[in-house]
Amino acid sequence: MIPNKNVLIELSHAKMPFGKYKDRYLIDLPEYYVVWYHNKGFPKGKLGDMLKQIYEIKLNGLEELIRTVKKQYPR
């Protein structure tokens, strides 16, 4: 399955909207924090979906993919 380019671009520029890591890019959240959400339960809605994707990306060591997309498609 080929990821949708627009989804990757949006994910690369998404920021945490609240809490200790407010305004930090989701890809830059500490791994333990994303794992904590995985164990606790992700928020409902789009943020939760994006955090699930970030969890899978970090789990598989693909953070550099998202950082590369962010550089190639700046906002």
Secondary structure as UniProt FT lines:
FT   HELIX           5..13
FT   TURN            20..23
FT   HELIX           26..28
FT   HELIX           31..40
FT   HELIX           45..59
FT   TURN            60..61
FT   HELIX           63..72
//
